[in-house]
């Protein structure tokens, strides 16, 4: 680990003050053709950086209300979700929780400690239970968007169940009538960061997402922001800087990349999706507008 990473890693252990903002409950509007939502990954340290991102998420809600957050995994570092639920979820996001914001969850690698074991299974089950999800992979319809939540720990680390999940995904995509399809998972098929591209996701998941016309795929795992040029029609976004920062370079697939704390704010309205990366000071460091009619 280099000096840059050591300095950034140390930020995890600096205490932070949770946001103390009052937000108007249910201030957002979701229709059959429009929705606003946020995306956040690798956020569960409970420290200063997580609190800074959480506060900006609450401030952004005040100006642009949203009723949904997609979590791209690693929502609890340094302990189980049952032990750290208050520290890494309730306290940082209390203003959003009290406003009635909903959450979708993809399982990350820190939830399984990189290998299958009884403890890993228990950790995964605890997260599914805490967030009230039907399993580690599932679909959820929100307005004009259907979210396809994937468990990349299955085909990558635990092995068993990988084929079943891919068969499920193929069928679920074919059956979807949603105008917009969005994938959510932890491990990135495209990344110029510390972990890099997970080729098993690219080889197995990417072909399925491309055929039925998935528009966006959100991932985490690497602790930076990176958006790709469309890959077989899919724009992949690493949004893994919810509390940590590591170096990021650039690849031939990279449209924009930065090592900075951030989350995503996305507005779908009819045939367009306005996708923005937002930092802790509220700056938009990257923006892309996808238009289905011009595609």
Residue frames relative to the residue before (quaternion, step in Angstrom):
aa qw qx qy qz dx dy dz
X 1.0000 0.0000 0.0000 0.0000 0.00 0.00 0.00
X 0.3648 -0.7586 0.5031 0.1958 3.58 -0.75 1.04
X 0.7216 -0.4358 0.3114 0.4386 3.56 -1.33 0.15
X 0.6172 0.5593 -0.3443 0.4332 3.57 0.99 -0.88
X 0.7007 0.4686 -0.2735 0.4633 3.55 0.82 -1.03
X 0.6354 0.5352 -0.3381 0.4422 3.61 1.00 -0.81
X 0.6546 0.5035 -0.3121 0.4697 3.58 0.97 -0.84
X 0.6790 0.4816 -0.2979 0.4672 3.56 0.90 -0.87
X 0.6263 0.5463 -0.3301 0.4477 3.57 1.02 -0.83
X 0.6401 0.5516 -0.3202 0.4284 3.56 1.01 -0.81
X 0.5712 0.6061 -0.3773 0.4050 3.58 1.15 -0.54
X 0.5463 0.6346 -0.3944 0.3785 3.60 1.15 -0.53
X 0.7519 0.4324 -0.2065 0.4527 3.54 0.99 -0.84
X 0.5048 0.6074 -0.4446 0.4226 3.59 1.25 0.13
X 0.4139 -0.7261 0.4815 0.2641 3.62 -0.68 1.00
X 0.1312 -0.7880 0.5982 0.0638 3.53 -1.14 0.65
X 0.4616 -0.6697 0.5120 0.2760 3.54 -1.24 0.49
X 0.4277 -0.7004 0.4989 0.2788 3.62 -0.72 0.97
X 0.5678 -0.6021 0.4277 0.3636 3.61 -1.08 0.61
X 0.1573 -0.7819 0.5998 0.0640 3.56 -0.98 0.91
X 0.3107 0.7537 -0.5110 0.2724 3.55 0.62 1.15
X 0.3095 -0.7074 0.6021 0.2031 3.52 -1.19 0.63
X 0.0961 -0.8060 0.5837 0.0183 3.56 -0.72 1.09
X 0.5255 -0.6202 0.4781 0.3326 3.54 -1.12 0.67
X 0.4166 -0.7240 0.4823 0.2640 3.61 -0.65 1.01
X 0.8688 0.0608 -0.0537 0.4884 3.55 -1.17 0.73
X 0.2373 0.8172 -0.4929 0.1817 3.58 1.00 0.84
X 0.6000 0.5860 -0.3503 0.4170 3.59 1.23 -0.26
X 0.2444 -0.7286 0.6135 0.1816 3.53 -1.35 0.23
X 0.0263 -0.7746 0.6318 -0.0132 3.55 -0.83 1.06
X 0.0445 -0.7948 0.6052 -0.0069 3.56 -0.85 1.00
X 0.7129 -0.4206 0.3238 0.4583 3.57 -1.28 -0.12
X 0.7739 0.3356 -0.1773 0.5069 3.59 1.18 -0.45
X 0.7918 0.2687 -0.1297 0.5329 3.61 1.19 -0.24
X 0.1250 0.7618 -0.6292 0.0896 3.54 -1.16 0.77
X 0.1691 -0.7363 0.6441 0.1202 3.54 -1.25 0.60
X 0.0926 0.8018 -0.5840 0.0865 3.58 -0.88 0.92
X 0.3545 -0.7073 0.5719 0.2169 3.54 -1.35 0.33
X 0.1824 -0.7491 0.6256 0.1192 3.55 -1.31 0.41
X 0.0175 0.8025 -0.5911 0.0797 3.56 -0.91 0.98
X 0.0129 -0.8190 0.5737 -0.0018 3.59 -0.93 0.84
X 0.8526 0.1606 -0.1028 0.4865 3.54 -1.30 0.50
X 0.3264 0.8156 -0.4030 0.2566 3.51 0.97 0.97
X 0.6404 0.6567 -0.2814 0.2817 3.57 1.20 -0.40
X 0.2763 0.7815 -0.5234 0.1973 3.63 0.74 0.91
X 0.3373 -0.7424 0.5048 0.2834 3.57 1.05 -0.76
X 0.6124 0.5939 -0.3306 0.4035 3.58 1.27 0.04
X 0.8262 -0.2875 0.1951 0.4435 3.49 -1.41 -0.21
X 0.6774 0.5032 -0.3068 0.4401 3.58 0.87 -0.90
X 0.6446 0.5117 -0.3295 0.4626 3.57 0.94 -0.84
X 0.6615 0.5108 -0.3152 0.4497 3.58 0.93 -0.85
X 0.6337 0.5335 -0.3355 0.4485 3.60 1.04 -0.74
X 0.6566 0.4837 -0.3080 0.4898 3.59 0.97 -0.83
X 0.6534 0.5262 -0.3159 0.4432 3.59 0.93 -0.89
X 0.6452 0.5163 -0.3297 0.4566 3.59 0.97 -0.79
X 0.6709 0.4824 -0.3113 0.4694 3.58 0.93 -0.82
X 0.5938 0.5493 -0.3661 0.4600 3.58 1.10 -0.59
X 0.6634 0.4904 -0.3015 0.4780 3.58 1.01 -0.81
X 0.6463 0.5079 -0.3206 0.4707 3.59 0.99 -0.80
X 0.6396 0.5187 -0.3215 0.4674 3.57 1.03 -0.76
X 0.5946 0.5606 -0.3570 0.4525 3.58 1.06 -0.70
X 0.6297 0.5524 -0.3458 0.4228 3.59 0.97 -0.79
X 0.7523 0.3790 -0.2109 0.4959 3.58 0.94 -0.85
X 0.7844 0.0973 -0.0330 0.6117 3.57 1.12 -0.71
X 0.1856 -0.8333 0.5073 0.1179 3.60 0.24 1.21
X 0.0128 -0.7737 0.6334 -0.0080 3.54 -1.13 0.78
X 0.3137 -0.7955 0.4997 0.1380 3.55 -1.04 0.75
X 0.7414 0.3368 -0.1829 0.5509 3.57 1.28 0.14
X 0.0539 -0.7537 0.6532 0.0474 3.55 -1.15 0.74
X 0.2274 -0.7409 0.6180 0.1322 3.56 -0.97 0.93
X 0.1780 -0.7941 0.5772 0.0666 3.58 -0.66 1.15
X 0.2466 -0.8216 0.5046 0.0976 3.58 -0.58 1.18
X 0.7548 -0.4381 0.2091 0.4412 3.59 1.05 0.74
X 0.7800 0.2852 -0.2812 0.4808 3.52 -1.40 0.36
X 0.2024 0.8058 -0.5222 0.1926 3.53 0.73 1.13
X 0.7713 0.1946 -0.1580 0.5850 3.60 1.27 0.04
X 0.0838 -0.7702 0.6321 0.0117 3.54 -0.56 1.25
X 0.8464 0.2560 -0.1508 0.4420 3.55 -1.40 0.32
X 0.8152 -0.0104 -0.0294 0.5784 3.59 1.03 0.73
X 0.6299 -0.5580 0.3933 0.3704 3.55 -1.28 0.36
X 0.6261 -0.5474 0.4038 0.3812 3.54 -1.23 0.45
X 0.6226 0.5379 -0.3553 0.4436 3.60 1.05 -0.65
X 0.6895 0.4641 -0.2790 0.4810 3.59 1.04 -0.73
X 0.8068 0.3152 -0.1189 0.4853 3.58 1.00 -0.82
X 0.3008 0.8068 -0.4748 0.1823 3.59 1.28 0.13
X 0.6720 0.4859 -0.3006 0.4711 3.59 0.88 -0.88
X 0.7070 0.4957 -0.2673 0.4277 3.58 0.86 -1.00
X 0.8073 0.3200 -0.1463 0.4738 3.58 0.84 -0.97
X 0.7713 0.2895 -0.2031 0.5291 3.61 1.19 -0.13
X 0.7415 0.4304 -0.2681 0.4395 3.60 0.50 -1.13
X 0.7129 0.4618 -0.2819 0.4461 3.61 0.75 -0.98
X 0.6954 0.4642 -0.3167 0.4480 3.66 0.72 -0.86
X 0.8134 0.2939 -0.1214 0.4871 3.57 0.88 -0.93
X 0.2402 0.8116 -0.5033 0.1740 3.57 1.23 0.38
X 0.6539 0.5042 -0.3537 0.4394 3.68 0.81 -0.79
X 0.6765 0.4745 -0.2958 0.4794 3.60 0.97 -0.80
X 0.6275 0.5320 -0.3342 0.4599 3.58 0.99 -0.80
X 0.6906 0.4792 -0.2796 0.4640 3.56 0.88 -0.95
X 0.6395 0.5120 -0.3234 0.4736 3.59 1.19 -0.50
X 0.5600 -0.6464 0.3684 0.3645 3.59 1.26 -0.13
X 0.3381 0.7528 -0.5002 0.2623 3.58 1.24 0.32
X 0.3180 -0.7435 0.5621 0.1733 3.56 -1.06 0.84
X 0.2427 -0.7804 0.5693 0.0897 3.57 -1.24 0.56
X 0.1139 -0.7337 0.6631 0.0950 3.54 -1.14 0.76
X 0.1940 -0.8317 0.5198 0.0221 3.56 -0.98 0.88
X 0.1306 -0.7380 0.6574 0.0783 3.53 -1.03 0.96
X 0.4664 -0.6830 0.4933 0.2697 3.57 -1.04 0.82
X 0.2398 -0.7867 0.5566 0.1174 3.57 -0.96 0.92
X 0.6711 -0.5119 0.3408 0.4141 3.57 -1.25 0.06
X 0.6269 0.5368 -0.3620 0.4334 3.62 1.05 -0.54
X 0.5753 0.5739 -0.3814 0.4407 3.58 1.23 -0.31
X 0.7737 0.3189 -0.1772 0.5179 3.61 1.12 -0.51
X 0.3892 -0.7442 0.4619 0.2853 3.59 1.30 0.06
X 0.6542 -0.5834 0.2803 0.3913 3.55 1.11 0.85
X 0.7956 0.2000 -0.1367 0.5552 3.65 1.14 -0.01
X 0.5298 -0.6293 0.4647 0.3275 3.54 -1.23 0.48
X 0.2015 0.7441 -0.6146 0.1673 3.55 -0.94 0.96
X 0.6726 -0.4601 0.3611 0.4533 3.56 -1.26 0.10
X 0.6454 0.5158 -0.3237 0.4611 3.59 1.01 -0.77
X 0.6442 0.5208 -0.3230 0.4576 3.57 1.00 -0.82
X 0.6407 0.5162 -0.3206 0.4693 3.58 0.95 -0.87
X 0.6583 0.5079 -0.3083 0.4623 3.58 0.95 -0.87
X 0.6474 0.5217 -0.3194 0.4546 3.59 1.01 -0.80
X 0.6506 0.5046 -0.3096 0.4757 3.55 1.00 -0.83
X 0.6573 0.5100 -0.3077 0.4616 3.58 0.91 -0.91
X 0.6285 0.5384 -0.3329 0.4519 3.58 1.05 -0.73
X 0.6675 0.4924 -0.3088 0.4654 3.59 0.95 -0.81
X 0.6330 0.5207 -0.3291 0.4689 3.56 0.96 -0.85
X 0.6708 0.4955 -0.2960 0.4656 3.59 0.95 -0.88
X 0.6601 0.5332 -0.3143 0.4257 3.59 0.84 -0.97
X 0.7708 0.3472 -0.1765 0.5042 3.56 0.95 -0.89
X 0.4543 -0.7434 0.4104 0.2693 3.57 1.30 0.21
X 0.3874 0.7338 -0.4705 0.3002 3.57 1.03 0.80
X 0.5689 -0.6367 0.4013 0.3315 3.60 -1.11 0.60
X 0.7827 -0.1383 0.1136 0.5961 3.58 1.22 -0.36
X 0.6710 -0.5015 0.3537 0.4162 3.56 -1.25 -0.23
X 0.7552 0.1234 -0.1694 0.6211 3.57 1.28 -0.02
X 0.1566 0.7732 -0.5800 0.2031 3.51 -0.91 1.04
X 0.3519 -0.6938 0.5664 0.2720 3.56 -1.31 0.03
X 0.0641 -0.7717 0.6317 0.0363 3.55 -1.24 0.54
X 0.2370 -0.7757 0.5724 0.1208 3.56 -0.80 1.03
X 0.0223 0.7691 -0.6363 0.0552 3.55 -0.91 1.03
X 0.8196 -0.1369 0.0611 0.5530 3.60 -0.35 1.20
X 0.8281 -0.1873 0.1432 0.5086 3.60 -0.80 -0.99
X 0.6744 0.5136 -0.2590 0.4630 3.57 1.32 -0.16
X 0.1288 -0.7340 0.6570 0.1136 3.52 -1.15 0.72
X 0.2386 -0.7702 0.5821 0.1045 3.55 -0.86 1.08
X 0.1623 -0.7671 0.6168 0.0687 3.54 -0.87 1.05
X 0.1360 -0.8135 0.5648 0.0269 3.54 -0.20 1.35
X 0.1118 -0.8143 0.5693 0.0163 3.57 -0.73 1.11
X 0.3020 -0.7131 0.6044 0.1872 3.53 -1.23 0.61
X 0.1404 -0.8298 0.5357 0.0683 3.58 -0.03 1.26
X 0.4876 0.6233 -0.4607 0.4019 3.60 1.22 0.09
X 0.6184 0.5733 -0.3572 0.4016 3.60 1.10 -0.60
X 0.7599 0.3388 -0.2509 0.4949 3.66 0.57 -0.91
X 0.6852 0.5011 -0.2970 0.4373 3.59 1.15 -0.45
X 0.8536 0.1994 -0.0574 0.4779 3.56 0.51 -1.18
X 0.7686 0.3569 -0.2176 0.4842 3.60 0.80 -0.86
X 0.3685 -0.7780 0.4523 0.2331 3.60 1.21 -0.34
X 0.7348 0.4157 -0.2447 0.4768 3.57 0.52 -1.15
X 0.7853 0.2998 -0.2372 0.4869 3.56 -0.83 0.97
X 0.4709 0.6992 -0.4379 0.3124 3.59 1.20 -0.19
X 0.6740 0.4903 -0.3021 0.4627 3.59 0.85 -0.92
X 0.6365 0.5331 -0.3284 0.4504 3.58 0.99 -0.83
X 0.6572 0.5066 -0.3186 0.4582 3.58 0.96 -0.83
X 0.6623 0.5030 -0.3151 0.4572 3.59 0.91 -0.83
X 0.6356 0.5060 -0.3294 0.4811 3.59 1.04 -0.71
X 0.6233 0.5259 -0.3303 0.4753 3.56 1.05 -0.76
X 0.6623 0.5140 -0.3114 0.4474 3.58 0.87 -0.94
X 0.6339 0.5361 -0.3308 0.4487 3.57 0.91 -0.86
X 0.6978 0.4644 -0.2700 0.4738 3.57 0.91 -0.91
X 0.6599 0.5177 -0.3154 0.4439 3.58 0.95 -0.85
X 0.6444 0.5100 -0.3208 0.4709 3.58 1.01 -0.76
X 0.6607 0.5127 -0.3059 0.4551 3.58 0.94 -0.88
X 0.7114 0.4634 -0.2568 0.4618 3.58 1.06 -0.74
X 0.5607 0.6433 -0.3840 0.3525 3.60 1.19 -0.37
X 0.1907 -0.7731 0.5974 0.0950 3.54 -1.05 0.88
X 0.3927 0.7445 -0.4653 0.2738 3.59 1.28 0.14
X 0.5124 -0.6457 0.4652 0.3227 3.62 -0.97 0.77
X 0.7758 0.1866 -0.0992 0.5945 3.56 1.13 -0.73
X 0.1080 -0.7772 0.6187 0.0395 3.54 -0.98 0.92
X 0.0466 -0.7997 0.5972 -0.0420 3.55 -0.81 1.10
X 0.2226 -0.7648 0.5913 0.1261 3.59 -0.94 0.91
X 0.0952 -0.7769 0.6218 0.0273 3.55 -1.15 0.76
X 0.2140 0.7593 -0.5872 0.1813 3.57 -0.74 1.09
X 0.5783 -0.6186 0.4074 0.3421 3.56 -1.23 0.23
X 0.7732 0.3627 -0.1993 0.4805 3.60 0.63 -1.09
X 0.3527 -0.7763 0.4865 0.1906 3.62 -0.75 1.01
X 0.4229 -0.6754 0.5453 0.2602 3.53 -1.06 0.80
X 0.7767 0.1670 -0.0799 0.6020 3.57 1.22 -0.57
X 0.2602 0.7505 -0.5730 0.2015 3.56 -0.66 1.12
X 0.2292 -0.7602 0.5948 0.1258 3.55 -1.10 0.81
X 0.4973 0.6905 -0.3917 0.3500 3.55 1.25 0.44
X 0.8301 -0.2736 0.1780 0.4521 3.52 -1.35 -0.33
X 0.7220 0.3926 -0.2395 0.5170 3.59 0.92 -0.85
X 0.3165 -0.7769 0.4850 0.2468 3.55 1.07 -0.73
X 0.7304 -0.4085 0.3193 0.4446 3.53 -1.36 -0.05
X 0.2897 -0.7251 0.5973 0.1832 3.55 -0.99 0.87
X 0.2899 -0.8236 0.4632 0.1522 3.53 -0.05 1.32
X 0.6033 0.5540 -0.3774 0.4321 3.60 1.08 -0.49
X 0.6178 0.4984 -0.3419 0.5030 3.58 1.13 -0.56
X 0.6545 0.5140 -0.3220 0.4513 3.57 0.91 -0.88
X 0.7095 0.4779 -0.2699 0.4420 3.58 0.89 -0.90
X 0.7795 0.3602 -0.1868 0.4773 3.60 0.98 -0.80
X 0.7567 0.3972 -0.2095 0.4752 3.59 0.92 -0.90
X 0.6236 0.5855 -0.3440 0.3872 3.59 0.90 -0.92
X 0.6725 0.4895 -0.3396 0.4390 3.69 0.77 -0.80
X 0.6480 0.5116 -0.3236 0.4622 3.59 1.07 -0.69
X 0.6683 0.4991 -0.3080 0.4576 3.59 0.96 -0.81
X 0.6558 0.5415 -0.3167 0.4199 3.57 1.02 -0.73
X 0.6634 0.5546 -0.3241 0.3839 3.59 0.87 -0.89
X 0.7760 0.3466 -0.2251 0.4764 3.65 0.72 -0.90
X 0.5764 -0.6380 0.3673 0.3547 3.60 1.20 0.11
X 0.1669 0.7569 -0.6018 0.1922 3.56 0.77 1.00
X 0.3679 -0.7764 0.4816 0.1731 3.55 -0.88 0.97
X 0.8097 0.0690 0.0295 0.5821 3.56 0.92 -0.97
X 0.0737 -0.7633 0.6392 0.0574 3.55 -1.14 0.69
X 0.1429 -0.8037 0.5761 0.0407 3.56 -0.59 1.20
X 0.0065 -0.7961 0.6034 -0.0458 3.56 -0.94 0.99
X 0.2633 -0.7311 0.5954 0.2041 3.53 -1.37 -0.02
X 0.4213 0.7515 -0.4765 0.1753 3.54 -0.77 -1.24
X 0.7379 0.2352 -0.1672 0.6101 3.61 0.77 -0.95
X 0.3834 -0.7762 0.4699 0.1723 3.55 -0.86 1.04
X 0.5463 0.5450 -0.4426 0.4568 3.51 0.55 1.26
X 0.4382 -0.6264 0.5454 0.3438 3.55 -1.33 -0.22
X 0.1640 0.7730 -0.6037 0.1055 3.56 -1.00 0.85
X 0.1007 -0.7679 0.6312 0.0422 3.53 -0.99 0.96
X 0.3069 -0.7561 0.5487 0.1821 3.55 -0.97 0.85
X 0.5253 -0.4795 0.5619 0.4225 3.46 -1.41 0.03
X 0.6410 -0.5247 0.3695 0.4211 3.60 -1.13 0.49
X 0.1525 -0.7718 0.6148 0.0546 3.54 -0.91 1.03
X 0.7982 -0.1608 0.0478 0.5785 3.57 -0.24 1.29
X 0.7624 -0.3948 0.1816 0.4795 3.55 0.99 0.90
X 0.6824 0.4656 -0.2776 0.4903 3.61 1.25 -0.27
X 0.2420 -0.7277 0.6246 0.1478 3.57 -0.96 0.94
X 0.1691 -0.7911 0.5845 0.0626 3.58 -0.63 1.18
X 0.0593 -0.8011 0.5955 0.0020 3.56 -0.95 0.93
X 0.2188 -0.7217 0.6438 0.1296 3.54 -0.93 1.01
X 0.0532 0.7704 -0.6317 0.0680 3.56 -0.69 1.15
X 0.2451 0.8231 -0.4641 0.2170 3.54 0.62 1.21
X 0.5594 0.6093 -0.3803 0.4137 3.56 1.21 0.45
X 0.1983 0.8120 -0.5200 0.1758 3.55 0.86 1.00
X 0.8091 0.0063 -0.0421 0.5862 3.58 1.26 -0.19
X 0.7456 0.3276 -0.1932 0.5472 3.61 1.25 -0.20
X 0.1497 -0.7694 0.6108 0.1118 3.55 -1.28 0.41
X 0.0591 0.7575 -0.6498 0.0194 3.54 -1.04 0.83
X 0.6948 -0.4994 0.3232 0.4043 3.55 -1.27 0.37
X 0.0413 -0.7570 0.6499 0.0546 3.52 -1.30 0.48
X 0.2492 -0.7529 0.5913 0.1459 3.53 -1.08 0.78
X 0.4724 -0.6305 0.5104 0.3448 3.55 -1.04 -0.82
X 0.1360 -0.7809 0.6077 0.0488 3.55 -1.10 0.79
X 0.6863 -0.4782 0.3273 0.4395 3.56 -1.24 0.12
X 0.6688 0.4856 -0.3058 0.4727 3.60 1.21 -0.39
X 0.5562 0.6589 -0.3726 0.3431 3.62 1.25 -0.30
X 0.2101 -0.7498 0.6156 0.1212 3.54 -0.98 0.95
X 0.7722 -0.1210 0.0947 0.6166 3.60 1.08 -0.77
X 0.0679 0.7910 -0.6048 0.0628 3.57 -1.03 0.83
X 0.0870 0.7756 -0.6216 0.0666 3.56 -1.10 0.81
X 0.3343 -0.6949 0.5952 0.2261 3.53 -1.22 0.59
X 0.3957 0.6875 -0.5081 0.3357 3.55 -0.04 1.32
X 0.5552 -0.5773 0.4708 0.3699 3.55 -1.16 0.57
X 0.1931 0.7993 -0.5434 0.1689 3.58 -0.85 0.89
X 0.1128 -0.7185 0.6713 0.1429 3.50 -1.48 0.03
X 0.4658 -0.6724 0.5002 0.2841 3.56 -1.29 0.19
X 0.0992 -0.7383 0.6613 0.0874 3.54 -1.27 0.59
X 0.0298 -0.8215 0.5668 -0.0547 3.55 -0.61 1.19
X 0.0794 -0.7751 0.6263 0.0241 3.54 -1.00 0.93
X 0.1034 -0.7635 0.6365 0.0360 3.56 -0.70 1.14
X 0.0967 0.7780 -0.6117 0.1063 3.55 -0.83 1.01
X 0.8221 -0.0854 0.0154 0.5627 3.55 -0.29 1.24
X 0.8297 -0.2016 0.1685 0.4925 3.55 -0.78 -1.06
X 0.7019 0.4563 -0.2722 0.4744 3.63 1.23 -0.07
X 0.1396 -0.7418 0.6486 0.0980 3.52 -1.31 0.55
X 0.1844 -0.7667 0.6111 0.0681 3.55 -0.76 1.13
X 0.0546 -0.8326 0.5491 -0.0479 3.57 -0.35 1.30
X 0.0104 0.8256 -0.5598 0.0697 3.57 -0.61 1.16
X 0.2572 -0.7143 0.6291 0.1669 3.53 -1.20 0.69
X 0.1168 -0.8230 0.5559 -0.0082 3.56 -0.65 1.20
X 0.2945 -0.7645 0.5508 0.1593 3.59 -0.89 0.95
X 0.7208 -0.4660 0.3050 0.4125 3.56 -1.34 0.11
X 0.6880 0.4267 -0.2997 0.5047 3.61 1.19 -0.26
X 0.6189 -0.5994 0.3211 0.3931 3.57 1.27 0.31
X 0.4853 0.6652 -0.4439 0.3533 3.59 1.24 0.02
X 0.3331 -0.6889 0.6044 0.2216 3.53 -1.18 0.66
X 0.1755 -0.8310 0.5228 0.0737 3.57 -0.34 1.24
X 0.7876 0.0440 -0.0403 0.6133 3.58 1.25 -0.28
X 0.0196 0.7894 -0.6124 0.0391 3.53 -1.08 0.76
X 0.0393 0.7672 -0.6398 0.0207 3.52 -1.08 0.81
X 0.1979 -0.7571 0.6114 0.1174 3.56 -1.09 0.76
X 0.1658 -0.7791 0.6005 0.0693 3.54 -0.69 1.13
X 0.0916 -0.8014 0.5910 0.0019 3.56 -0.88 0.98
X 0.3537 -0.7643 0.5012 0.1991 3.57 -0.46 1.20
X 0.6476 0.5425 -0.3252 0.4250 3.59 1.04 -0.73
X 0.7295 0.4018 -0.2455 0.4961 3.58 1.10 -0.57
X 0.4976 0.6762 -0.4189 0.3460 3.57 1.30 -0.14
